Amino acid sequence: MGRHSDDRAPTDGAPRDDRPVIAHARALVKTYGTGDTTVRALAGIDVDFVRGELTAIMGPSGSGKSTLMHCMAGLDDATSGTVVVDGEDVSGMSERQRTRLRRTRLGFVFQAYNLVPTLTAAENITLPLDIARRAVDRDHFDAVVDAVGLRDRLHHRPNELSGGQQQRVACARALVSRPAVVFADEPTGNLDSRSSGEVLAFLRRSVDDLGQSVVMVTHDPSAAAVAHRVVFLADGRLVGELAHPTADTILDALRELG
Ligand SMILES: Nc1ncnc2c1ncn2[C@@H]1O[C@H](COP(=O)(O)OP(=O)(O)OP(=O)(O)O)[C@@H](O)[C@H]1O
């Protein structure tokens, strides 16, 4: 497993190789609470997420995976350090600017599908664009719907869909606006292995065929194995990374981390 500091330039904002970076963090610190109850969830993280790649974030429970994702995506305010997403300095933004960034430039998939029960699959998929009063690009909508295999389910409501289908609707909703980055937090956490496979295959296809950039937090080595690269956290620090991972090499890396 490559150590982060060996492979990538950690301090000057640019990777050592030529791959374009869609989002990065430098010296990122997040603490919760004060005094005796302070928890240092992120203890100074330098990380790059490459454009046009699926990157998985792994690590033990409590290692800071969700906190890192939330700080990168402007869902949470870092204590110190810098976060830049698609050229925008998220760390310097007001709450209002962050909300706007999330609405206009980012896509989200969570463990809970968060679909609106009264809307059809098609209406759920276009809801973020409708809220932002942005036009739906029909060709892209069709490409996304075909990629998730939901063509014959578009007029169904969430309670008429399986969990896997609902999560595929949530993925399509995250992708239909062509966001700069899709952030996915345990997207397969509620799914059986077959549905997980379908959702993961779709997230990977969204990168390979639609040119998306995806950052995914997961506990599951077989889920992380669909990524181009895995970064490992422990105790709020980035402790390693793995390119071209397989479930076996990920398990070895996790064992090495204890
Ligand atoms: N809102 C909060 N208030 C206080 N402490 C928090 C809060 N959110 C997270 N923490 C703490 O920060 C640390 C990192 O949490 P985080 O949820 O980022 O870890 P994680 O790696 O995503 O864990 P898991 O795999 O269990 O979801 C943990 O010690 C957690 O208890």
PDBQT file of the ligand as one rigid body, heavy atoms in Angstrom, charges set to zero:
ROOT
HETATM    1  N1  LIG A 301     -21.622  15.742  15.506  1.00  0.00    +0.000 N 
HETATM    2  C1  LIG A 301     -20.634  15.164  16.215  1.00  0.00    +0.000 A 
HETATM    3  N2  LIG A 301     -20.404  15.518  17.488  1.00  0.00    +0.000 NA
HETATM    4  C2  LIG A 301     -19.405  14.962  18.199  1.00  0.00    +0.000 A 
HETATM    5  N3  LIG A 301     -18.568  14.025  17.724  1.00  0.00    +0.000 NA
HETATM    6  C3  LIG A 301     -18.747  13.625  16.455  1.00  0.00    +0.000 A 
HETATM    7  C4  LIG A 301     -19.790  14.156  15.630  1.00  0.00    +0.000 A 
HETATM    8  N4  LIG A 301     -19.732  13.560  14.417  1.00  0.00    +0.000 NA
HETATM    9  C5  LIG A 301     -18.699  12.694  14.470  1.00  0.00    +0.000 A 
HETATM   10  N5  LIG A 301     -18.125  12.717  15.706  1.00  0.00    +0.000 N 
HETATM   11  C6  LIG A 301     -16.946  11.932  16.129  1.00  0.00    +0.000 C 
HETATM   12  O1  LIG A 301     -15.903  12.154  15.192  1.00  0.00    +0.000 OA
HETATM   13  C7  LIG A 301     -15.212  10.931  14.936  1.00  0.00    +0.000 C 
HETATM   14  C8  LIG A 301     -15.282  10.600  13.449  1.00  0.00    +0.000 C 
HETATM   15  O2  LIG A 301     -16.632  10.303  13.106  1.00  0.00    +0.000 OA
HETATM   16  P1  LIG A 301     -17.073   9.891  11.627  1.00  0.00    +0.000 P 
HETATM   17  O3  LIG A 301     -18.555   9.702  11.659  1.00  0.00    +0.000 OA
HETATM   18  O4  LIG A 301     -16.518  10.853  10.663  1.00  0.00    +0.000 OA
HETATM   19  O5  LIG A 301     -16.329   8.504  11.462  1.00  0.00    +0.000 OA
HETATM   20  P2  LIG A 301     -16.586   7.378  10.371  1.00  0.00    +0.000 P 
HETATM   21  O6  LIG A 301     -15.250   6.861   9.993  1.00  0.00    +0.000 OA
HETATM   22  O7  LIG A 301     -17.467   7.877   9.283  1.00  0.00    +0.000 OA
HETATM   23  O8  LIG A 301     -17.342   6.300  11.268  1.00  0.00    +0.000 OA
HETATM   24  P3  LIG A 301     -18.413   5.170  10.856  1.00  0.00    +0.000 P 
HETATM   25  O9  LIG A 301     -17.695   4.241   9.927  1.00  0.00    +0.000 OA
HETATM   26  O10 LIG A 301     -18.730   4.526  12.165  1.00  0.00    +0.000 OA
HETATM   27  O11 LIG A 301     -19.578   5.870  10.227  1.00  0.00    +0.000 OA
HETATM   28  C9  LIG A 301     -15.852   9.879  15.830  1.00  0.00    +0.000 C 
HETATM   29  O12 LIG A 301     -15.106   9.796  17.021  1.00  0.00    +0.000 OA
HETATM   30  C10 LIG A 301     -17.232  10.461  16.106  1.00  0.00    +0.000 C 
HETATM   31  O13 LIG A 301     -17.724   9.994  17.339  1.00  0.00    +0.000 OA
ENDROOT
TORSDOF 0
